[in-house]
Amino acid sequence: MRLIAFMLLALVASGAHAARVHVVAIGNDVGRADEAPLRYARRDAARVADTLQRLGGARAQDIVTVSNATASEARDALHALNARIRQD
C-alpha cells in the first residue's frame, strides 16, 4: 500500500510542564511507478503543519515538513525529531 500522506503528531508532557506539540508532516506526490501521481499531498502536508502551528500550539522549531521523501528519508526525519525530543 502506498504511503500518500503521513502525519505524526506527538504530544510530550513532562512533570509540571505544559504539553509540547511536535509535528512531522510528510507528503509524497509520487508513489510507485504503476500508480498515478498525486497532485496535492505535499501541499496538504505543509497546510497541516501550518494549521498545527497556528491552532494546535506547535512551535515552528518543533515542526518538520518532509516532501517527496523516500521511506528512508521519512524515517530519518522521525528519528531526528525523536532525538531532539529526548534532548529536551
C-alpha positions, 0 to 999 in steps of 0.5 A: 500500500502506498504511503500518500500522506503521513502525519505524526503528531506527538504530544510530550508532557513532562512533570509540571510542564505544559504539553509540547506539540511536535509535528512531522508532516510528510507528503509524497506526490509520487508513489510507485511507478504503476500508480498515478501521481498525486497532485496535492499531498505535499501541499496538504502536508505543509497546510497541516503543519501550518494549521498545527502551528497556528491552532494546535500550539506547535512551535515552528522549531518543533515542526518538520515538513518532509516532501517527496521523501523516500521511506528512508528519508521519512524515517530519518526525519522521525528519528531526528525529531525523536532525538531532539525530543529526548534532548529536551 
